């Protein structure tokens, strides 16, 4: 498991942020065979989400319990690193980014309401494509191989650059908790 730390001076676009650092945890979770099995299982009946200026992706919701080591890893990482107050309520999606597809606008996963997305994750399922980089508010790419899980607070601005060639497959989502205080 590795820590990727974004120091405060690197995210000045967030002038009211008072955190000393924001961390993305990366962990090898699945081998290539497991990743390919997930691609085969979920790469069908995908819904196109197109807002050309900032997002173009094919997705479907999936049960997180189909990947038991995912939920276990998210809970472990939260308990040992983030210590966020979480519910056992989550959303999980399978995504396919074909050539030219992206989520190329920095965004956060937090939402307004009675409960809050607090812990976000992205699990890359393949690495035989060009582009499609996961990047944070610092605009730097986060190195990611097939089977690598990235976990980060939902308030961390992030994006996926356009896929230049090939197809990028990933599972992403978030876990909810009570509103931040």
C-alpha positions as CSV (number, residue, x, y, z in Angstrom):
1,X,0.0,0.0,0.0
2,X,1.4,3.4,-0.8
3,X,0.4,7.0,0.2
4,X,0.3,9.8,-2.4
5,X,0.3,13.0,-0.4
6,X,-0.7,16.3,-1.9
7,X,0.8,19.1,0.1
8,X,-1.2,22.3,0.9
9,X,0.8,24.6,-1.4
10,X,-0.1,22.3,-4.4
11,X,-3.8,23.0,-4.2
12,X,-4.2,26.7,-3.9
13,X,-7.3,26.5,-6.0
14,X,-9.0,25.6,-2.7
15,X,-8.2,28.7,-0.7
16,X,-10.5,27.9,2.2
17,X,-9.2,24.4,2.6
18,X,-7.6,24.1,6.1
19,X,-6.3,20.5,5.8
20,X,-2.5,20.2,6.0
21,X,-2.5,17.3,3.5
22,X,-4.9,15.2,1.4
23,X,-4.0,11.6,0.8
24,X,-4.8,9.1,-1.9
25,X,-4.2,5.5,-0.8
26,X,-3.3,3.0,-3.5
27,X,-3.4,-0.7,-2.9
28,X,-3.0,-3.7,-5.3
29,X,-6.3,-5.5,-4.9
30,X,-7.0,-7.8,-7.9
31,X,-4.9,-9.8,-10.3
32,X,-5.3,-9.5,-14.1
33,X,-7.5,-12.7,-14.2
34,X,-9.9,-11.3,-11.6
35,X,-10.0,-8.0,-13.5
36,X,-10.7,-9.7,-16.8
37,X,-13.6,-11.7,-15.2
38,X,-15.2,-8.4,-14.0
39,X,-14.8,-6.8,-17.4
40,X,-16.5,-9.9,-19.0
41,X,-19.3,-9.9,-16.4
42,X,-20.2,-6.2,-16.6
43,X,-19.2,-4.9,-20.0
44,X,-22.8,-5.0,-21.4
45,X,-26.0,-3.0,-21.2
46,X,-24.0,0.2,-20.3
47,X,-25.7,3.6,-20.0
48,X,-24.1,6.4,-21.9
49,X,-23.4,9.5,-19.7
50,X,-22.5,12.4,-22.0
51,X,-22.0,16.0,-21.1
52,X,-19.4,16.7,-23.7
53,X,-17.7,19.6,-22.0
54,X,-16.9,17.6,-18.9
55,X,-17.9,13.9,-19.1
56,X,-18.3,11.1,-21.6
57,X,-18.4,7.6,-20.2
58,X,-20.4,4.3,-20.3
59,X,-21.5,3.0,-16.9
60,X,-23.8,0.6,-15.1
61,X,-24.3,0.2,-11.4
62,X,-23.0,-3.1,-9.8
63,X,-23.3,-4.7,-6.4
64,X,-20.2,-4.0,-4.4
65,X,-20.6,-7.3,-2.6
66,X,-19.7,-9.1,-5.9
67,X,-16.1,-8.0,-5.0
68,X,-15.9,-8.8,-1.3
69,X,-12.2,-7.8,-1.0
70,X,-13.2,-4.3,-2.2
71,X,-15.5,-3.6,0.7
72,X,-13.1,-5.1,3.2
73,X,-10.3,-3.0,1.8
74,X,-12.3,0.2,1.9
75,X,-13.3,-0.4,5.5
76,X,-9.7,-1.2,6.5
77,X,-8.3,1.8,4.8
78,X,-10.9,4.1,6.4
79,X,-10.3,2.6,9.9
80,X,-6.5,3.0,9.6
81,X,-6.1,6.2,7.5
82,X,-9.1,8.4,7.1
83,X,-11.2,7.6,10.2
84,X,-14.3,9.0,8.6
85,X,-17.8,8.4,10.1
86,X,-19.4,6.1,7.5
87,X,-22.6,4.3,7.1
88,X,-22.9,0.8,5.5
89,X,-24.4,2.5,2.4
90,X,-22.5,2.8,-0.9
91,X,-22.9,3.1,-4.6
92,X,-20.7,1.2,-7.0
93,X,-20.4,1.4,-10.8
94,X,-18.6,-0.3,-13.7
95,X,-17.3,2.2,-16.3
96,X,-15.9,1.9,-19.8
97,X,-14.1,4.8,-21.4
98,X,-13.5,4.2,-25.2
99,X,-11.2,6.3,-27.2
100,X,-12.0,10.0,-26.7
101,X,-14.1,9.4,-23.6
102,X,-13.3,11.2,-20.3
103,X,-14.4,12.8,-17.1
104,X,-12.0,15.7,-17.9
105,X,-13.3,18.3,-15.5
106,X,-12.0,18.4,-11.9
107,X,-14.9,17.5,-9.7
108,X,-15.7,16.3,-6.2
109,X,-18.0,13.4,-5.3
110,X,-19.6,15.2,-2.3
111,X,-23.3,15.9,-2.6
112,X,-25.8,18.1,-0.6
113,X,-28.5,16.4,1.4
114,X,-29.2,14.5,4.6
115,X,-26.2,12.3,4.1
116,X,-22.9,12.7,2.3
117,X,-20.5,10.8,0.0
118,X,-17.4,10.6,2.2
119,X,-15.0,8.0,0.9
120,X,-14.5,7.6,-2.9
121,X,-12.7,4.8,-4.7
122,X,-11.5,3.9,-8.2
123,X,-10.4,0.4,-9.1
124,X,-8.6,0.1,-12.5
125,X,-9.4,-3.1,-14.3
126,X,-6.9,-2.9,-17.2
127,X,-3.8,-0.9,-18.3
128,X,-3.6,-1.6,-22.0
129,X,-4.7,1.8,-23.1
130,X,-3.2,5.3,-23.6
131,X,-4.4,8.4,-21.8
132,X,-7.3,8.0,-19.4
133,X,-5.1,9.1,-16.5
134,X,-6.6,9.5,-13.0
135,X,-5.4,13.0,-11.8
136,X,-6.1,15.1,-8.8
137,X,-6.3,18.8,-8.2
138,X,-2.5,19.1,-8.6
139,X,-3.0,18.1,-12.2
140,X,-0.5,15.3,-11.8
141,X,-1.4,11.8,-12.8
142,X,-1.6,9.0,-10.2
143,X,0.2,5.9,-11.4
144,X,-2.2,3.0,-11.6
145,X,-1.9,-0.6,-12.9
146,X,-4.6,-3.1,-13.5
147,X,-6.0,-4.3,-10.2
148,X,-4.9,-1.1,-8.3
149,X,-7.4,0.4,-5.9
150,X,-7.3,4.2,-5.3
151,X,-9.1,5.5,-2.2
152,X,-9.5,9.1,-1.3
153,X,-11.8,11.5,0.6
154,X,-14.8,12.5,-1.6
155,X,-14.0,16.2,-1.3
156,X,-10.7,15.7,-3.2
157,X,-11.0,17.2,-6.7
158,X,-10.1,14.6,-9.4
159,X,-10.7,13.8,-13.0
160,X,-10.0,11.2,-15.8
161,X,-8.2,12.5,-18.9
162,X,-9.4,11.6,-22.4
163,X,-8.5,8.0,-23.5
164,X,-6.2,8.4,-26.5
165,X,-6.2,4.8,-27.6
166,X,-7.7,1.5,-26.4
167,X,-10.4,1.2,-23.8
168,X,-10.2,2.0,-20.1
169,X,-12.2,-0.2,-17.6
170,X,-12.7,0.7,-14.0
171,X,-15.0,0.3,-11.0
172,X,-15.7,3.4,-9.0
173,X,-18.0,4.6,-6.3
174,X,-18.3,6.0,-2.8
175,X,-19.4,5.2,0.7
176,X,-21.9,7.5,2.5
177,X,-21.8,8.9,6.0
178,X,-23.4,11.7,8.0
179,X,-22.8,15.2,6.8
180,X,-19.4,16.7,7.6
181,X,-19.4,18.9,10.7
